[in-house]
C-alpha cells in the first residue's frame, strides 16, 4: 500500500528555482522563431462561394442517390443492415450474420450503400446510427427488399 506524503516547497529554495536570468544573454536574436505572415494574393484566396457543399451528392457517383428521412413511417418496411453483420473479424456471437466465407474485413456502411445503389435497391443511409456491439464503426443502411405485399421468401411463401 502506498503512503502519500506532502512536501512543502518554498519560493526561496535554490534547487527548485528557475534558470538564472544571466543565461538569457546566451541566446541570439536569430535563435528566436518569429511568425511570418503569408503573402496574400487575390488568385490564391479561396472564396466561400466557390466551395461546394460537402453533403451535396456528386452526379453519377455510385450510391449518391441515397435518401434521408424526416418521416420514419415511410421507411418502416425497410430492413436494417449494419457493417458488423458482414465483418469477417467478428464471430456470430459478436454480431456477424453472414457466413465467414461471405464476410469481408473492415466493412463500412458507405460501401454497403454503394453496393445497394449498384443493385438499384431503395436505400436509406443513416450515418449517425450505430450497432450496440460495434459502436466504433458508425452507420446504418436501410434497404427495401420487399415490395407491396411480397414476403421476400420466394414463391413458396
Secondary structure, DSSP 8 states (H G I E B T S, - for coil): ----------TT-STT----GGGGGG--GGGS---------TTT---GGGS--TTS--TT-TTTT-B--S-GGGGTT-EEEEGGGGBTTS-TTTT--S-TTT-BSS--HHHHHHHHHHTT--EEEETT--BTTBTTS--EEEE----TT--SS-TT-
